Structure formats: structure tokens, C-alpha cells
Amino acid sequence: MAATATFLAFDLGAESGRAVISRLEAGRLHLEEIHRFANGPVRVHDHLYWDVLRLFEEIKRGLSLGARKVPQIDGIGLSTWGVDSALLDKQGELLANPYCYRDPRTGGMMDKVFARMSRQEIFQHTGIQFMPLNTLYQLYATAVLQPARMENAGTLLMMPDLFNYWLTGRKGCELTDASTTQFFDAHKRTWSREIFERLALPIRILPEIYPPGTVLGPLLPSVAEEVGLSGVPVIAPASHDTASAVAAVPASQQGAVYISSGTWSAVGAEVDRPVITDQTLRDNFTNESGVGGKYMFRKNVMGLWLLQESRRTWAEAGEEYDYATLARMGAQARPFGPVVEPDHESFLAPGDMPSRINDFCKNTGQEPPADKGALVRCVLESLALKYRWIVDRMEDALGPLAPVVNVVGGGSRNELLCQVTANALGKTVLAGPSEATTLGNVLVQAIARGHVASLDEGRGIVRSSIELKEYPPQERRRWEEFYARFLKVKEKSTTLL
């Protein structure tokens, strides 16, 4: 391992983005956030879009600040959320603002796709969880609703690949983000030509796929001059933020479960090959590509989105709460109250989340949360119970898993969420690192530049760089009873669709 190196990592999530300087020194990583900026979909008429030009300006601002902050940067890497994409025309120009995955235009598109190719066939090729927000249904919506746009399309780029193209001029798609599309063949590890042919989608728009750790090239001269950086390589980390977060999971036990907790939660385990069976299709699991040839066998959950939207709704009404205050309010509320199915479709779109949660409770025969603290607790306990449901099914597919769960990402700072997760799963939770996406981004960059020999060595560096907090399970009998009640509510919720 080389003694010292400095990297600039960009982490763009669905709520905010940031630029972080990371210094690798004496076997430890030191992070310093130098730029943070808001993100979120922009509504125009009835559609939701990402403001990608502003986001690119924020990225360049982060590059400028990094150039002023440190004398030498050894690499630049960028990761974002998955599934969303942009279409370029045949001259390489952006055709239109990319849609947000919460845009309603994909309504009914899954059924249209299944009329041409069955769920079973698609799952056999891709091993990907079925969600209406997947790139497959977004792209098919464009073909159905905007055929002229599809006709004019020259290249499809996933969101991190769009920004990398604007930075370097290189078109392509990084492997981990390609695997979120549901038209990536999990066995051949390339685009699924058969899916595109069956759906009459133009195969010409799919770019090359490159693995995490690929050095894409230096900044374009115009970008380098603008931000004051030259000769610094742009490196594709695991460009899907969840894959970067999983790369930094400090697991030391085989079969350890991870929960990457943010706007979305990803509950899973690393496996050597995709787990594509009738059972995993029925349970709607996903098999996405990870770092080092691994697969992420997991399931996505709506996550802290319910709390984020509730906070936004309260702020619009003039009641501002930071997340630490909300966590305290939830901790003070009575436990074992009402529960919701976090993945119910009524919670997907932006809007008045507290009202939707109240309506869900009423429609499933429960008393709604009595106040804001009770609503916070309802969200967090419901998430923990959904994690239990997922882990039970993971063990059906994989066999017994380790008695330890690694919670990483922003949710690892929420003590109530970590404790109720331990309680619900009956497993010890190890919380941290909260900066998993950034750490994983940096590790892949460091491996690409030869400063770290392997992912295992990199995870050892993570363990040396952070302090994990342990949450042993409590009140097992009461949580078993609570879980049984959650299962009944979950079953009732299917009648609300």
C-alpha cells in the first residue's frame, strides 16, 4: 500500500450531493467535505425532471474548491443513484432533461412490457427486482409515448455516465449502474440483446460497459481550464451509489447482512453468482453487480424517503425540524404503535406523506400516529419490520446468515433506527460507516491507482478508519408479536392497490 494519496469523491443522492476530499495516509482514510448542494426533482406541468445542468455546475464548483484545497489530487470519482438515464442525440447533445424515477409516465408500462416478454423471461436474463421505476420501463415509456425522441436518440447514458461524459468526453456505462437497468444480462455481464429485440428497442443506443475502477481519462481541456485542474484522471468507481456503499461495508463475517440506509434502503448480502430461482422471482429480489466480481443479492425498500417527505411537508407548513430533532421525537414516542408497508405504491410519489401514512393506517384498521413523534416512530419501526421480512426470505434462499448486520449510510447515525432494526431482526447491528458511499468510491479509485491492493485490504482500511457502534437485540418476545401484526397489515395493504 502506497503511503499517501488524495482523492476527490462526488456523491450525488436523490436529496443532496457533495464533494469530499479523502486523504489515504498510514492505512487510514480521512474525509473532509468541501461542498454540499441540494438535489431533488423539478416539477414542470405533470412531470418530474432532474436539473442536470445545475448539478453539473455544482460538480464543477466542487472541482474548483478541491483544486484550491489540496496541491495534488490523484483521482476524481463520481457516483449517483441508479435507474435514471439520459438520451443523447446522434451528435452527442442532450435530447431533453432526464426524467426522475418518481415521474408517473411509467404507469401501466410494466404490463405493456410483459405482453411482449414475460416476467419470468426477464428475470431469468437479469435477476432484477421488478419496480415500475426501473430503466427498462422508463425507456419503454419513451418508445411508446415519445417515439420521435427515441428515433432521434443516439446514446443512452446512465446518470453518473452522463456527468463523466461531460467531464471527459468518453461515452460508456459503468458496470454496477448498468446492472440496475433491468436490461443487463446478469449471466453474460453485458447488455441483453434479446430483451431489446423483443421490445423493439434500438440496440444502437447502448454504449460500451466498463468495470468499476476504469480510468476514463483526464478532464476535457475546457473543464480543466474552468476549474483549475489539469492532468488529474477521472476514474469510474462503483458508479451506482449502493455498490460504492457496499464496497465499504466493514464486514468481517462470511454471510453478513448489510443495510445501506438512505432515501432508499438496500438490504442484502454479497454472493459469488446471481441467485435466480422461482423463489427469488416470487419474493422479487434483485441481483446487481458489485465490486470485485461479486453480486449484490438484495432487495430495495423505500427507506427514509417517508421521513424525508414528511419533514418537507412539515417545513412547507412552517414547522422546521432537523433529522436529529425528529430522531429524538421518535425515541420519546410510545413503541409498538401503528405500522405501514414502506413499499406501498401510495408512498412512491412526492407529496403530503403524513396524510398518506394516516390514510394507510385508517384503511388497514389502525389508529393513525397521534403526533409527529409517533409518526417518526411508525416509519422507523415499519422499516425495521420490513427489513426482518426481507432477511427471512434471504435466509430461505441462501441458508442461515451471520448473526451480525452491518448498517451503513446516513441511517447508521439514527440510533432509534439501528436499535429497532436489531430488535426486529434478532441480530446484532454494527452501525457505520455513515460515509460508506464516499469511502467505497475512494477505495475503488485507490485500487485503480495502485495505492490499495484489493477490496479486502480496502475494507481493512475502513475498519481502521472508523468506530463502529454496536446495538444488541432487545425485547425479543414483544418484537416477535409486533412482527406478526406487521405481517397482517402487510397482507391487508395488498387490497389497497
Stockholm file with secondary structure:
# STOCKHOLM 1.0

chainA/1-497         MAATATFLAFDLGAESGRAVISRLEAGRLHLEEIHRFANGPVRVHDHLYWDVLRLFEEIKRGLSLGARKVPQIDGIGLSTWGVDSALLDKQGELLANPYCYRDPRTGGMMDKVFARMSRQEIFQHTGIQFMPLNTLYQLYATAVLQPARMENAGTLLMMPDLFNYWLTGRKGCELTDASTTQFFDAHKRTWSREIFERLALPIRILPEIYPPGTVLGPLLPSVAEEVGLSGVPVIAPASHDTASAVAAVPASQQGAVYISSGTWSAVGAEVDRPVITDQTLRDNFTNESGVGGKYMFRKNVMGLWLLQESRRTWAEAGEEYDYATLARMGAQARPFGPVVEPDHESFLAPGDMPSRINDFCKNTGQEPPADKGALVRCVLESLALKYRWIVDRMEDALGPLAPVVNVVGGGSRNELLCQVTANALGKTVLAGPSEATTLGNVLVQAIARGHVASLDEGRGIVRSSIELKEYPPQERRRWEEFYARFLKVKEKSTTLL
#=GR chainA/1-497 SS CCSEEEEEEEEECSSEEEEEEEEEETTEEEEEEEEEEECCCEEETTEEECCHHHHHHHHHHHHHHHHHHCSCCCEEEEEECSSCEEEEETTSCBCSCCBCTTCGGGTTHHHHHHTTSCHHHHHHHHCCCCCTTSHHHHHHHHHHHCHHHHHHEEEEEEHHHHHHHHHHSCCCEEHHHHTTSSCEETTTTEECHHHHHHTTCCGGGCCCEECTTCEEEECCHHHHHHHTCCSCEEECCCCBHHHHHHHTCCCCSTTCEEEEESSSEEEEEEESSCCCCHHHHHTTCEEEECGGGCEEEEEEECTTHHHHHHHHHHHHTTCCCCHHHHHHHHHHSCSSCCCCCTTCGGGSSSSCHHHHHHHHHHHTTCCCCSSHHHHHHHHHHHHHHHHHHHHHHHHHHHCCCCSEEEEESGGGGCHHHHHHHHHHHTSEEEECCTTHHHHHHHHHHHHHTTSSCCHHHHHHHHHHHCCCEEECCCCHHHHHHHHHHHHHHHHHHGGGC
#=GC SS_cons         CCSEEEEEEEEECSSEEEEEEEEEETTEEEEEEEEEEECCCEEETTEEECCHHHHHHHHHHHHHHHHHHCSCCCEEEEEECSSCEEEEETTSCBCSCCBCTTCGGGTTHHHHHHTTSCHHHHHHHHCCCCCTTSHHHHHHHHHHHCHHHHHHEEEEEEHHHHHHHHHHSCCCEEHHHHTTSSCEETTTTEECHHHHHHTTCCGGGCCCEECTTCEEEECCHHHHHHHTCCSCEEECCCCBHHHHHHHTCCCCSTTCEEEEESSSEEEEEEESSCCCCHHHHHTTCEEEECGGGCEEEEEEECTTHHHHHHHHHHHHTTCCCCHHHHHHHHHHSCSSCCCCCTTCGGGSSSSCHHHHHHHHHHHTTCCCCSSHHHHHHHHHHHHHHHHHHHHHHHHHHHCCCCSEEEEESGGGGCHHHHHHHHHHHTSEEEECCTTHHHHHHHHHHHHHTTSSCCHHHHHHHHHHHCCCEEECCCCHHHHHHHHHHHHHHHHHHGGGC
//
